[in-house]
């Protein structure tokens, strides 16, 4: 099944867990062997393959053993900054986001008309 944005979190976890299990089997590793190589407990690997909620560190360790770390760059590419923004920052690294203004998000309400005012 293809991973799509409309999937629920639980469905996505189960799908990722199933793919990890398939990759483990393709490399002819038992869950115990994968757990030992990743420095994790057997139950953590089992929960990960079932799509249960686990810590990110366990996921990263399993991905490292399965040779998937290189693919993280495609998943989370390094953000690029435009040349104009680089000039504005003058070599400094951006530290904060400004957020969005509520004025931009809401439609302008029409001004109430009163007697004696021009239309």
N, C-alpha and C positions, 0 to 999 in steps of 0.2 A: 504494500500500500504506500502511496506517495504521501509525504509529509506536507500538509497544507495548513494555512493560517487558521482555518475554521475549526480545527480539531480542538477538543477539550484538553485540558492539561492532563487528566488521567489517561485519556486515549493516547496522547503523545508520549507519556511516560512508558506505557505498555509497548508502544511501537518501538521506541528507542531501546527498551529492555530486550525485546525480541530480536532486534538487529544485533545487539551486543552478544546475545546467546548464539545467534547464527554465526557471527564472526569468530567466537570462541570455538565453536564446533568445527568451523572450517580450518582453524589452526590446530585442531586435534588436541585441545586442552580440556581437562576436566574443570569443574567449578573450583575444586580444591586446589588444583595447580594454578589456576588464574589468581585465586585469592592469595596463595603463598607468594607468587611472583609480584603481585601488586602490594603486598604487605597489609592485606586486609583479612578480616574474618570471613569464613565460608558463608555465614548468614548475610553479610553485606553484599556479596556477589549474588547470592540467591535473590535478595530483595531487589537489587538493581535489575536483574534479568526479568523479574516479575513486574517491574514498573512501579514498585513501591517507592515511597518518598525516602531518599537517601541523601547523604551529604555530598556536596559537589566535589570534595576532595577524593572521595571514593570513586566517583565517576571518572575523574581525571586520571587517577592511578590505573584503573582498568583500561582506559583508552590508551595510556602509555604502553602497557603490556601488549595490547592488541595492535600497536603501531598506528594509532589514529591521531596522534598529537599534531602531525603535520597538517591535518585537515582542519584544525581549529582556526587557522589563518583564513580559510575560505568562509568559515562560519562567522567569525568575528574579525573582519578586516580592520587594519589600522586606519583610524579616521584621517582624512586628508584635509588640509586647510587651503583655502584659496589664496592666491598671491596678494590680493587686496587685503584680506584679513591678516596675512603675515606682516604686511607693511604697517597696518594699524597697531599690531601688537609689538612692533619694534623689537623682535627677537625674543620676547617673553612668551611664556606658556600660559594659555588661558586657564584661569582658576575657577571661574564661576559662570553660571548661565544666568541670563537676565530674565528669562521666563517670557510669557506673553502678556500683553496688556489686555485688560478686560474691555477696553474701549474698542479694540480691534475685533474682538470676538462677538460683540453684540451689535445689533443694528441700531442706527441712530433713531431715537424717538423723535417724531415730529414735534416742533414747538407748538404749544397751545396758542390758539388765536384768541384774541380778546377784542372787544368793541373799541374802535378808535385807532387800532393799529393797521398799518398798510398790509395788504395781502400779498 
